[in-house]
């Protein structure tokens, strides 16, 4: 029975660490730029896109389709960077174990 108590305490500790990691991930912000900084997007770990910057000179030179492609690439890149950071943070809690559905 003592072993069961130890297992329960360890599970509670892991649950607390996971909750802390998830809170940390929500605060992560990563940016990604395309076109040499012509378009930059910033995404957060809570799934929000917080910023999009378009250099004014791009508006004068770019056609709408190219600008849309650049914005889409910047947003997807920022989201990808957040996912990488989140996976790294969760890996520190799980010891590198891949737990399906965790993130």
Secondary structure, DSSP 8 states (H G I E B T S, - for coil): -HHHHHHHHHHHHHHHHHHHHHHHHHH-EEEEEETTTTEEEEEETTS-EEEEEE-HHHHHH--HHHHHHHHHHHHHHHHHHHHHHHHHHHHHHHTT---TT--
